[in-house]
Amino acid sequence: MRKKKKLMLVQAEILAFIVVCMLLTGCNLLRILPSKMVSLGAHANPGQTQDVNGGNPDGTSAGLFTVPTGSVLVITRVIIHPTNPGTGILDITLIQSDNVLPDRIRQTWHVPNSKPTEFDFSPGYVISAGSKLKIRNNDNSSSDVHVTLYGYMTQDK
């Protein structure tokens, strides 16, 4: 019985050490809570601008996504999927929209149309409360595209 208690104590000490190391290196433990994670997406043909929709855990659309009041969205990953892979490029723009400022370009990507392209935004790309996002597949793109955005919600300071 003493060996079991000693083993449990060692395991607790290791876990405490890991948590302290994560906090000291700036790891935000809230990022991994499923209730804070966000999956968003939009599909656009060349020349189209489409609203970004939220995603439900079952893979269905939750409708137009708006960053809730009192929160910010932190985008950590973007995947651009050409629907009809082939030659040429995809010219994709992320647009932020809200009631305070005019629509503004937050990011533009020029990626090959041959395969999905992934971007990692560590520690994250912040989108303010009340904002909606749009994806623009510019006229010179060679295919329609699906853009997936992953991130998490956190409190606005």
Secondary structure by P-SEA (a helix, b strand, c coil): caaaaaaaaaaaaaaaaaaaaaaaacccccccccccbbbbbccccccbbbbbbbbcccccccccccccccbbbbbcbbbbbcccccccccbbbbbbbcccccccccccccccccbbbbbbccccccccccbbbbbbbcccccccbbbbbbbcccccc
